Amino acid sequence: MAEYRINDLAQASGVSVRNIRVYQDRGLLPAPAIRGRTGWYSDEHLVRLNLISRMLERGYTFATISELLHAAHYGMRVEQILRGTPKGGRFRNFKRAATITITELRKTLNATDRSIALSQKLGLLAKDGAHYAIRNPELLEGAETLVKAGVDIDVLLDRWVRVQDDLEDVAKSFVSIITDKYFDENLPDLGEEQVSKMAELIQTVRPMAHEIVESTFRQALDKQISVAIGEASTYFDASTDEDPAAPDTAGITGGGEDTDTVDVGEHTDGARTVADRTE
């Protein structure tokens, strides 16, 4: 895969260095990989730049391009975007300036030096002079909501690192579907047509893997949410069973010969057992 410095990328794409930086600030173009003091761009950046240029030529605004690229990234369709209700969160407003101060980070997220450094490593933030460029306003808003609810930002970021490591293995396993079959001692002898076919197969794996991972994770997440709700309900049930304000029905009988006495003893013992499990 080819790599480009920003000047080389500008020359290859026909987009000025200034506009490349503007696209990055607006979240249209991913940040480059930083090695030493140099930012390195890939063929994916070149493809993205060419796409942005064509969309601008057709009259699309930055906001529309951003929404369409975001939708494509997450496998959404155009009608799903049009159905969605626009959101105007605080951090989305930052998207125009694309920067946030360290004071704001500490105030809204209780961010420490560690969490800020980890956010940069994960691509959520990027150092931009005395400020930080926001790469994903939606994630930053979600993080703020969790922090306000008492969740430590480091907990979220550590989960992110864990998921990132796990997904590296998942990605490798999908690519290996092709490499295990074609990458052997015969690889150097493959003709141009066969190599081209192999490259096409690898690209075929990409959307398939994305769909498998997304649908599988969605099902797993739904299952875990249901489990959590079920677990929470046991606490409410135990609290209801132990409520001292509940009417005492011991010894109450109805009118008639076939009436039964309600035995509360076993019921309260059962409630006590549930309560013990919650402690």
C-alpha positions in Angstrom: 0.0 0.0 0.0 1.4 3.4 -1.0 2.1 6.0 1.6 2.1 9.8 1.1 3.3 12.8 3.0 0.7 15.6 2.9 2.5 17.4 0.0 2.6 14.1 -2.0 -1.1 13.5 -1.2 -2.0 16.9 -2.4 -0.1 16.4 -5.7 -1.7 12.9 -6.3 -5.2 14.1 -5.5 -5.2 17.6 -6.9 -6.4 18.9 -3.6 -4.4 21.7 -1.9 -2.6 21.1 1.4 -4.8 23.7 2.9 -8.0 22.0 1.8 -6.7 18.6 3.0 -6.3 20.1 6.5 -9.8 21.7 6.2 -11.3 18.3 5.4 -9.6 16.8 8.4 -10.8 19.5 10.7 -14.3 19.0 9.5 -14.1 15.3 10.1 -14.4 14.4 6.4 -10.9 12.9 6.1 -9.3 10.6 8.7 -6.2 11.7 10.5 -2.9 10.4 9.1 -0.7 7.9 10.9 1.9 9.7 12.9 5.4 8.3 12.8 8.1 10.5 14.4 7.0 14.0 13.4 5.6 13.0 10.0 2.0 12.3 9.2 1.6 9.5 6.6 -1.5 9.1 4.4 -2.6 5.9 2.6 -4.4 5.0 -0.6 -7.6 5.1 1.5 -7.0 8.8 2.1 -6.5 9.3 -1.6 -9.7 7.5 -2.5 -11.6 9.5 0.1 -10.2 12.8 -1.2 -11.2 11.9 -4.8 -14.7 11.1 -3.5 -15.0 14.4 -1.6 -13.9 16.3 -4.7 -16.5 14.6 -6.9 -19.3 15.3 -4.4 -18.3 18.9 -4.0 -18.3 19.3 -7.8 -21.9 18.0 -7.8 -22.9 20.7 -5.3 -23.0 18.7 -2.0 -22.3 20.7 1.2 -19.7 19.7 3.8 -22.5 18.8 6.1 -24.2 16.5 3.6 -20.9 14.9 2.6 -20.1 14.2 6.3 -23.5 12.5 6.9 -23.2 10.4 3.8 -19.6 9.3 4.6 -20.7 8.6 8.2 -23.6 6.5 6.9 -21.3 4.6 4.5 -18.9 3.9 7.3 -21.6 2.3 9.5 -23.4 0.5 6.6 -26.4 2.8 6.7 -28.6 3.6 3.7 -29.6 7.1 2.5 -33.2 6.6 3.7 -32.0 5.9 7.2 -30.2 9.3 7.2 -33.3 11.1 6.0 -35.5 9.3 8.6 -33.2 10.3 11.5 -33.9 13.4 13.6 -31.1 15.9 13.5 -29.3 16.3 16.8 -27.7 19.4 18.0 -25.6 18.4 20.9 -22.9 20.5 22.3 -20.0 18.6 20.9 -21.6 18.5 17.5 -21.5 22.3 17.5 -17.7 21.9 18.1 -17.5 20.1 14.8 -17.5 23.5 12.9 -14.4 24.6 14.8 -13.3 21.0 15.2 -11.3 21.8 18.4 -11.8 21.8 22.1 -9.6 23.1 24.9 -7.9 21.1 27.6 -9.9 23.1 30.2 -13.1 22.0 28.5 -12.0 18.4 28.5 -11.2 18.4 32.2 -14.4 20.2 33.0 -16.9 18.1 31.0 -15.1 14.7 31.1 -13.0 14.9 34.2 -10.2 14.0 31.8 -6.8 13.3 33.2 -3.5 13.3 31.3 -3.8 9.6 30.9 -7.3 9.7 29.5 -6.4 12.5 27.1 -3.3 10.6 25.9 -5.4 7.5 25.4 -8.1 9.4 23.5 -5.4 10.6 21.1 -4.1 7.0 20.7 -7.6 5.8 19.9 -8.2 8.6 17.4 -10.9 10.4 19.4 -8.8 13.5 19.8 -5.8 14.9 17.9 -3.4 17.6 19.2 -3.9 20.8 17.2 -1.6 23.5 18.6 -2.9 24.5 22.1 -6.2 22.7 21.4 -7.4 19.2 20.5 -9.3 18.4 17.3 -12.4 16.4 17.8 -12.5 13.4 15.5 -15.8 11.9 16.7 -18.3 14.4 18.2 -21.0 11.7 18.8 -18.6 9.6 20.9 -17.5 12.6 22.9 -21.1 13.4 23.6 -21.8 9.9 24.7 -18.7 10.0 27.0 -19.9 13.2 28.6 -23.3 11.6 29.3 -21.7 8.6 31.0 -19.3 10.9 33.1 -22.3 12.9 34.3 -23.9 9.7 35.3 -20.9 8.9 37.5 -18.9 6.6 35.1 -15.2 7.1 35.0 -14.0 8.1 31.6 -11.0 5.7 32.0 -13.4 2.8 32.2 -14.9 3.6 28.8 -11.5 4.2 27.2 -10.1 0.9 28.7 -13.1 -1.0 27.2 -12.4 0.7 23.9 -8.8 -0.5 23.9 -9.9 -4.0 24.8 -12.4 -4.0 21.9 -9.8 -2.6 19.5 -7.4 -5.5 20.4 -10.2 -8.0 20.0 -11.2 -6.6 16.6 -7.7 -6.8 15.4 -7.9 -10.6 15.8 -11.3 -10.6 14.2 -10.1 -8.6 11.2 -7.1 -10.9 10.8 -9.3 -14.0 10.9 -11.4 -12.7 8.0 -8.5 -11.6 5.9 -6.9 -15.1 6.5 -9.8 -16.6 4.6 -8.0 -15.4 1.5 -4.4 -15.4 2.6 -4.6 -19.0 3.9 -5.7 -20.2 0.5 -3.4 -18.1 -1.8 -0.4 -17.0 0.3 2.0 -19.9 -0.2 5.1 -20.9 -2.1 3.2 -20.5 -5.4 2.4 -16.8 -4.8 5.4 -15.4 -6.7 4.4 -17.5 -9.7 0.8 -16.2 -9.9 0.0 -14.2 -13.0 -1.3 -10.6 -13.0 -4.8 -11.8 -13.6 -4.7 -14.2 -10.7 -3.2 -11.5 -8.4 -6.0 -9.1 -9.5 -8.6 -11.7 -8.7 -7.1 -12.3 -5.3 -7.2 -8.6 -4.5 -10.9 -8.5 -5.6 -11.6 -11.4 -3.2 -10.0 -9.6 -0.3 -12.2 -6.5 -1.1 -15.2 -8.8 -1.2 -14.5 -10.0 2.3 -14.6 -6.4 3.7 -18.3 -5.6 3.5 -19.2 -9.2 4.3 -17.1 -9.1 7.5 -18.5 -5.7 8.4 -22.0 -7.0 8.2 -21.2 -10.2 10.1 -19.5 -8.3 12.9 -22.2 -5.6 13.1 -25.2 -8.0 13.1 -23.5 -10.4 15.6 -22.6 -7.6 18.0 -26.0 -6.1 17.8 -27.6 -9.5 18.8 -25.0 -10.0 21.5 -25.6 -6.5 22.9 -29.4 -6.9 22.8 -29.0 -10.2 24.8 -26.7 -8.6 27.4 -29.1 -5.7 27.8 -32.0 -8.1 28.4 -29.9 -10.0 31.0 -29.0 -6.7 32.7 -32.7 -5.7 32.8 -33.6 -9.1 34.2 -31.0 -8.8 36.9 -32.2 -5.4 37.8 -35.8 -6.7 38.1 -34.7 -9.1 40.9 -33.7 -6.1 43.0 -37.1 -4.5 42.5 -38.9 -7.7 43.2 -37.0 -8.2 46.4 -37.7 -4.6 47.5 -41.4 -5.1 46.9 -41.5 -8.4 48.8 -39.9 -6.8 51.8 -42.0 -3.6 51.8 -43.2 -3.1 55.4 -46.1 -1.0 54.1 -47.6 -4.0 52.2 -50.9 -5.2 53.7 -50.6 -8.1 56.1 -52.8 -10.8 54.6 -52.0 -13.5 57.2 -55.2 -15.3 58.4 -57.5 -13.5 56.0 -60.3 -15.7 54.8 -63.0 -15.1 52.3 -66.7 -15.8 52.8 -67.9 -19.3 52.2 -66.9 -22.9 53.0 -64.2 -23.3 50.4 -62.1 -20.4 51.6 -58.3 -20.8 52.0 -56.0 -19.2 54.6 -53.1 -17.4 53.0 -49.9 -18.8 54.4 -47.5 -15.8 54.5 -44.7 -17.6 56.2 -43.3 -19.3 53.2 -43.7 -16.2 51.1 -41.7 -14.0 53.5 -39.0 -16.6 53.8 -38.7 -16.7 50.0 -38.5 -12.9 49.9 -35.7 -13.0 52.5 -33.8 -15.4 50.4 -34.0 -13.1 47.4 -32.9 -10.2 49.5 -29.9 -12.2 50.7 -28.9 -12.8 47.1 -28.9 -9.1 46.4 -26.6 -8.2 49.3 
